[in-house]
Structure formats: structure tokens, C-alpha cells
Amino acid sequence: MNGNNQESFLKESPAAYRVVTDGDLDVSLLKVNLAKSPWERMQANDDALNFTESLRAAMEKRNAKFK
């Protein structure tokens, strides 16, 4: 998609689906996370880490069945 088509697409999109950008960087997630308290951000990080560890354990269990 060239720049002109992309601009018209973003202008026609509902506000909820627009991507806020700073050059090529999507800053929408930064804004959402910076609105959280440091404690909330630490909890979100712990949640992501726990999820990653559960995925890793599931993959190890799956791979052990095939050995």
C-alpha cells in the first residue's frame, strides 16, 4: 500500500481502529502502559512471564511425548 492509500484508509477508519504513530513507531501501547501505575506494569510483566513459562512447559511436555 503506498503512502497516499494508507492515509485515506486511516482517515476513513473508525477512531477506535486508527493507529497513533510517531514516524514508524506505534506509540499507542506506550501510552496505554504509561497510564498504568508502576505496580500495574510490574503485574502485567509478571502475567506475561507466567504465560511464557506455561507455554515453554507445554512445549517441553509435547516434545517429550514424541521422543
Contacts in CASP RR format, 6 or more apart in sequence:
PFRMAT RR
TARGET T0000
AUTHOR 0000-0000-0000
METHOD contacts of the structure
MODEL  1
MNGNNQESFLKESPAAYRVVTDGDLDVSLLKVNLAKSPWERMQANDDALN
FTESLRAAMEKRNAKFK
1 9 0 8 1.000
10 18 0 8 1.000
10 19 0 8 1.000
19 26 0 8 1.000
19 28 0 8 1.000
20 26 0 8 1.000
20 27 0 8 1.000
20 28 0 8 1.000
20 31 0 8 1.000
21 27 0 8 1.000
33 41 0 8 1.000
33 44 0 8 1.000
36 44 0 8 1.000
END
